[in-house]
Amino acid sequence: MKSQAILGALALISTLPAYSDSAGPLEEMVITSSRVPMPLREVGTSISVIDAAGIRARGFTSLQDVLRSQPSVAVSNNGGAGKVSSLRIRGEEAYRTLVLIDGIDISDTSAPQIGPRIEHLLSAGIQRVEILRGPQGMMYGADAGGVVNISTRVPVTGFGGDLSAEAGRYGSRQLSANVAAGNEQMDANLALTDLRSDGFNARSTDLDPGDRDGYDNRSAHGRVGWNPAERLRLELVARDVDGDNEFDSCFTNDTSSPTNRCSDSFDQRSWRGSAQYNGEQLRHELAYSHNRTERQQYSEGLPGFGTEGEIAHWSYLGSFAPSPQLQLVYGVDHKRETMDDGGFDTQRDQDGYYLEYQGSLADSLFFTAGARYDDNDDFGSHDTYRVSAAYLWPLAARELKLRGSWGTGFRAPSLYEIAYNRSSFAGPPAAGLELREERSEGYEVGLSWGDSELLLEAVYFRQSVKNEIFFDLDTFSGYLQGSGDSDSSGIELIADLPLAAQFRLQANYTYNDNETAAGGHRVYRPTHLGNLGLQWRSQSEQLRLGVQLRLARDAREADGTALDDYEVMDLNARFALLPDLELYGRVENLLNSRYQEIPTYRTSARAAYAGVRYSF
């Protein structure tokens, strides 16, 4: 019945008039691959781009739900808004992926594995997201998962912004404001969001129907820029996120008996200052960023386990372009990580140096070759590399692009992993085990065809992680290390094309064959991922409609048991009452699919939301 309903809904929408966008996927400028602006048509790595229009078209309040629509991106969520979530790119662990917001590394160093808390990222105020897939983050020191580079609303000339209010099922309500102002010398923007949700019962093992697990999020993000001279820019970014979350299944502090009256608070305060000089041939950027994360868990209202972590990061980025066919990109960075959970208190420094050569021939062949040297306090020096190439042919009034890349990376064991194995909490075989660094390697080849109106793309990828670190789930002794390679390989198929005058299709499919070093299936990784998005707008652009279909197949638990296969359909609509006043709404999980991404953790049932947005 669900499959028939899906086909019926798609058939109905396909009868509507259609449109074509003027934005061109191959003509976009991207910065994530090499940290400097490059036309996407010249890039040999795999990059997905979501702009503000794409984020608004999908309508989701949580950024992780927007990211789910991209190729090879999967999310595992523990029971609703604000609950622990893992974003995996091409099947790699979330903590192997670097997430930046306006250049700030938002990793949580107080967590067992250092990585981003993606569940606390909201979509309000986001201007653009670039996703670099695979172990190609040599310029950043990133590992096998890739890089997610997020930009907030860019400064504008004049004064403008928007205000919005939204409410819907599970007692959800969100207020947000985005304000920007500027002139030729000064500019600033500020984004404020307040999200509250009563939530639903997160655990299927909790039989109390009245136990709702809610979530509150208050986020503020601001940026100020000053141009004291024609080629010089100074910029300051500040960010503050406070999240309060309720969940099930913890233990009381006095009796160690289980309870479902559990909550935690997440506070992250970060900032970044930078100075940029943009000459005709030489460009320089000097920056410092600081990120402090505090987490506190509560049981029956009493404080329990708490942690703190910090990242301090100095960086210099330079480039020299003596001709249009040649550019050198180089840089130095210094990062200090600290962690304190009341039992473990430790810190570590790492220095990195990198250089990349970028060249081109006859405006058809584009290639890069780069190397990075890292010196880690605990694990010494490491070299990583990346090469990439793209070749373009004119074909049928469009461009055919053949590209490929190969890259390596490494991840030092986290501060927590090291400290735990050396502590009294560890037992054999993990107790005293000296963990080694993980090493990653991957390559990809891709073929795409398109122009400013259309894109068709196919990619084959293969990557591996050597010496993978994992927690001992058999005896809970601590952190162990695999002796072989954990592998992920597969294909990505991507389409973005107009079907007629006012209708557009965006679709992707990922096949990912992955296995552990012992030959088993890596947990929670779907073998098949698919996304289908259809958008329509009226000729006057007063009304916009969209449908998104997402499916996942063949994911498994740690013991090999199959997880639920599922398909989720979402609908959204926007109607402009006035040029500056818009009504919008969406229905998530329209078909009311019941499934679990993590065993015993529920997902949202059918839920409707409506809001109003005023732009000025």
HULIN-V107733 format. One record per backbone hydrogen bond with DSSP energy under -0.5 kcal/mol. CO is the residue of the C=O (numbers start at 1). NH is the residue of the N-H. E is the energy in kcal/mol with one decimal. If there is no record, write none. Layout:
CO|NH|E + CO|NH|E
This chain:
1|5|-2.4 + 2|6|-2.4 + 3|7|-2.4 + 4|8|-2.5 + 5|9|-2.4 + 6|10|-2.4 + 7|11|-2.3 + 8|12|-2.1 + 9|13|-2.2 + 10|14|-2.3 + 11|15|-0.6 + 12|15|-1.0 + 13|16|-1.9 + 19|502|-0.6 + 23|25|-0.5 + 24|27|-0.7 + 24|28|-0.6 + 25|28|-0.5 + 26|41|-1.1 + 28|40|-3.8 + 30|38|-2.4 + 31|35|-1.9 + 38|30|-3.1 + 39|42|-1.9 + 40|43|-1.4 + 45|47|-0.7 + 46|133|-2.2 + 48|131|-2.7 + 50|129|-2.5 + 51|55|-2.3 + 52|56|-2.5 + 53|57|-2.2 + 54|58|-1.4 + 55|59|-1.7 + 61|123|-2.8 + 62|65|-0.7 + 62|66|-1.0 + 63|67|-2.4 + 64|68|-1.3 + 66|69|-1.4 + 67|70|-2.0 + 70|73|-1.6 + 72|74|-0.6 + 72|90|-2.5 + 74|88|-3.2 + 75|77|-0.5 + 76|86|-2.3 + 77|79|-0.9 + 80|83|-1.8 + 84|78|-2.0 + 86|76|-2.1 + 86|88|-0.6 + 88|74|-2.6 + 88|90|-0.5 + 89|92|-1.6 + 93|96|-1.6 + 94|97|-1.7 + 96|145|-1.4 + 96|146|-0.8 + 98|148|-3.1 + 99|106|-1.7 + 100|150|-3.0 + 101|104|-2.0 + 104|101|-1.9 + 104|106|-0.7 + 106|117|-0.5 + 107|109|-0.8 + 108|111|-1.2 + 108|115|-0.8 + 112|417|-0.7 + 115|108|-3.0 + 116|118|-1.1 + 117|120|-1.8 + 118|121|-1.6 + 120|122|-0.6 + 121|63|-2.1 + 121|64|-0.6 + 123|126|-1.8 + 125|153|-1.4 + 127|52|-1.2 + 128|151|-2.9 + 129|50|-2.5 + 130|132|-0.6 + 130|149|-3.1 + 131|48|-2.0 + 131|133|-0.7 + 132|147|-1.8 + 134|136|-2.4 + 137|140|-1.8 + 137|141|-1.3 + 137|142|-1.8 + 143|146|-0.9 + 145|134|-0.8 + 146|98|-2.2 + 147|132|-3.3 + 147|149|-0.6 + 148|100|-2.7 + 148|150|-0.6 + 149|130|-2.5 + 150|102|-2.9 + 151|127|-2.6 + 151|128|-1.9 + 156|158|-0.5 + 158|182|-2.0 + 160|180|-3.1 + 161|616|-2.7 + 162|178|-2.6 + 163|614|-3.1 + 164|176|-2.2 + 165|612|-2.2 + 166|174|-2.6 + 167|610|-2.6 + 168|172|-1.0 + 169|172|-1.0 + 170|198|-2.0 + 170|199|-1.1 + 172|168|-2.1 + 173|196|-2.5 + 174|166|-2.4 + 175|194|-2.9 + 176|164|-2.4 + 177|192|-2.8 + 178|162|-2.2 + 179|190|-2.8 + 180|160|-2.7 + 181|188|-2.8 + 182|158|-3.4 + 185|227|-3.0 + 186|183|-3.3 + 187|225|-3.1 + 188|181|-2.6 + 189|223|-2.5 + 190|179|-2.6 + 191|221|-2.4 + 192|177|-2.6 + 193|219|-2.4 + 194|175|-2.2 + 195|217|-3.0 + 196|173|-2.4 + 197|215|-2.7 + 200|202|-0.6 + 200|213|-1.3 + 202|602|-2.7 + 203|206|-0.9 + 205|207|-0.8 + 207|209|-0.9 + 208|211|-1.6 + 210|212|-1.1 + 212|214|-0.8 + 213|200|-0.5 + 214|246|-2.5 + 215|197|-2.3 + 216|244|-2.4 + 217|195|-3.1 + 218|242|-2.2 + 219|193|-2.5 + 220|240|-2.7 + 221|191|-2.9 + 222|238|-2.5 + 223|189|-2.3 + 224|236|-2.6 + 225|187|-2.1 + 226|228|-0.7 + 226|234|-3.1 + 229|232|-0.8 + 231|278|-2.4 + 232|229|-0.9 + 233|276|-3.2 + 234|226|-2.9 + 235|274|-2.6 + 236|224|-2.6 + 237|272|-2.6 + 238|222|-2.7 + 239|270|-2.5 + 240|220|-2.5 + 241|268|-2.6 + 242|218|-2.5 + 243|266|-3.0 + 244|216|-2.5 + 245|264|-2.5 + 247|262|-1.2 + 250|259|-2.5 + 252|256|-1.1 + 257|252|-2.6 + 259|250|-2.5 + 260|262|-1.4 + 261|300|-2.8 + 262|247|-2.2 + 263|298|-3.3 + 264|245|-2.9 + 265|296|-1.8 + 266|243|-3.1 + 267|294|-2.9 + 268|241|-2.5 + 269|292|-2.6 + 270|239|-3.0 + 271|290|-2.5 + 272|237|-3.0 + 273|288|-2.4 + 274|235|-2.5 + 275|286|-2.3 + 276|233|-2.7 + 277|279|-0.7 + 277|284|-2.6 + 281|321|-2.3 + 282|279|-2.7 + 283|319|-2.0 + 284|277|-2.7 + 285|317|-2.6 + 286|275|-2.3 + 287|315|-2.4 + 288|273|-2.6 + 289|313|-2.7 + 290|271|-2.2 + 291|311|-2.2 + 292|269|-2.4 + 293|309|-2.3 + 294|267|-2.6 + 295|307|-2.4 + 296|265|-2.5 + 297|304|-3.3 + 298|263|-2.0 + 299|302|-2.1 + 302|299|-2.8 + 305|297|-2.7 + 307|295|-2.6 + 308|340|-2.7 + 309|293|-2.9 + 310|338|-2.2 + 311|291|-2.3 + 312|336|-2.6 + 313|289|-2.4 + 314|334|-2.6 + 315|287|-2.6 + 316|332|-1.9 + 317|285|-1.9 + 318|330|-2.7 + 319|283|-2.1 + 320|322|-0.5 + 320|328|-2.7 + 323|326|-1.5 + 325|360|-1.3 + 326|323|-1.0 + 327|358|-2.7 + 328|320|-2.4 + 329|356|-3.1 + 330|318|-3.3 + 331|354|-2.2 + 332|316|-3.0 + 333|352|-2.9 + 334|314|-2.7 + 335|350|-2.3 + 336|312|-2.2 + 337|348|-2.4 + 338|310|-1.7 + 339|346|-2.3 + 340|308|-2.4 + 344|341|-2.1 + 346|339|-2.5 + 348|337|-2.9 + 349|377|-2.3 + 350|335|-2.8 + 351|375|-2.7 + 352|333|-2.4 + 353|373|-3.0 + 354|331|-2.0 + 355|371|-2.2 + 356|329|-2.6 + 357|369|-1.9 + 358|327|-2.2 + 359|367|-2.4 + 361|364|-2.4 + 361|365|-2.1 + 364|366|-0.5 + 364|392|-2.0 + 365|361|-2.3 + 366|390|-2.8 + 367|359|-2.7 + 368|388|-2.0 + 369|357|-3.0 + 370|386|-2.0 + 371|355|-2.1 + 372|384|-2.3 + 373|353|-2.3 + 374|376|-0.5 + 374|382|-2.3 + 375|351|-2.1 + 376|380|-1.7 + 380|376|-3.1 + 382|374|-2.7 + 384|372|-2.6 + 385|408|-2.1 + 386|370|-3.0 + 387|406|-2.5 + 388|368|-2.6 + 389|404|-2.2 + 390|366|-2.8 + 391|402|-2.6 + 393|400|-3.3 + 395|398|-1.7 + 398|395|-3.8 + 399|401|-0.5 + 399|450|-1.9 + 400|393|-2.6 + 400|402|-0.5 + 401|448|-2.5 + 402|391|-3.0 + 403|446|-2.8 + 404|389|-2.4 + 405|444|-2.1 + 406|387|-2.3 + 407|442|-2.4 + 409|440|-2.8 + 411|438|-2.8 + 414|418|-2.1 + 415|419|-2.3 + 416|420|-2.9 + 417|421|-1.7 + 418|422|-1.0 + 420|423|-1.5 + 420|426|-0.6 + 421|432|-2.8 + 423|426|-0.8 + 427|430|-1.1 + 427|431|-2.4 + 430|433|-2.5 + 433|435|-0.9 + 438|411|-2.1 + 439|466|-3.7 + 440|409|-2.1 + 441|464|-2.6 + 442|407|-2.6 + 443|462|-2.3 + 444|405|-2.0 + 445|460|-2.9 + 446|403|-2.6 + 447|458|-2.4 + 448|401|-3.5 + 449|456|-2.0 + 450|399|-2.1 + 451|26|-0.7 + 454|451|-1.9 + 455|496|-2.6 + 456|449|-2.5 + 457|494|-2.8 + 458|447|-2.7 + 459|492|-2.4 + 460|445|-2.2 + 461|490|-2.3 + 462|443|-2.7 + 463|488|-2.5 + 464|441|-2.0 + 465|486|-2.6 + 466|439|-1.8 + 468|482|-2.9 + 470|480|-3.2 + 471|473|-1.0 + 472|476|-1.0 + 477|427|-1.9 + 478|472|-3.2 + 480|470|-2.3 + 484|467|-1.4 + 485|487|-0.5 + 486|465|-2.3 + 487|515|-2.0 + 488|463|-2.8 + 489|513|-3.5 + 490|461|-2.4 + 491|511|-2.4 + 492|459|-2.4 + 493|509|-2.3 + 494|457|-2.6 + 495|507|-2.7 + 496|455|-2.2 + 497|505|-2.8 + 500|503|-0.6 + 501|19|-0.6 + 501|20|-0.9 + 502|19|-1.4 + 502|537|-1.6 + 503|499|-2.0 + 503|500|-1.1 + 504|535|-2.3 + 505|497|-2.4 + 506|533|-3.4 + 507|495|-2.9 + 508|531|-2.6 + 509|493|-2.7 + 510|512|-0.5 + 510|529|-2.3 + 511|491|-1.4 + 512|514|-0.7 + 513|489|-1.7 + 515|487|-2.0 + 516|519|-1.6 + 520|516|-2.9 + 522|525|-1.2 + 524|526|-0.7 + 527|512|-2.8 + 528|553|-2.1 + 529|510|-3.0 + 530|551|-2.2 + 531|508|-2.3 + 532|549|-2.8 + 533|506|-2.9 + 534|547|-2.2 + 535|504|-2.4 + 536|545|-2.9 + 538|541|-1.3 + 542|576|-2.6 + 543|538|-2.5 + 544|574|-2.4 + 545|536|-2.9 + 546|572|-2.2 + 547|534|-2.5 + 548|570|-2.8 + 549|532|-2.4 + 550|568|-3.2 + 551|530|-2.1 + 552|566|-2.0 + 553|527|-1.6 + 553|528|-1.8 + 555|563|-3.2 + 556|524|-3.1 + 557|560|-1.5 + 561|557|-3.1 + 566|552|-2.2 + 568|550|-2.8 + 569|590|-3.2 + 570|548|-2.7 + 571|587|-2.5 + 572|546|-2.2 + 573|585|-2.3 + 574|544|-2.5 + 575|577|-0.9 + 575|583|-3.0 + 578|581|-0.9 + 580|615|-2.8 + 581|577|-1.2 + 581|578|-1.8 + 582|613|-2.9 + 583|575|-3.1 + 584|611|-2.9 + 585|573|-2.6 + 586|609|-2.5 + 587|571|-2.2 + 588|607|-2.1 + 589|592|-2.1 + 593|595|-0.6 + 596|564|-0.7 + 598|601|-2.2 + 600|204|-2.7 + 600|205|-0.5 + 600|602|-0.5 + 607|588|-2.9 + 608|169|-1.8 + 609|586|-2.3 + 610|167|-2.5 + 611|584|-2.5 + 612|165|-2.0 + 613|582|-2.9 + 614|163|-2.6
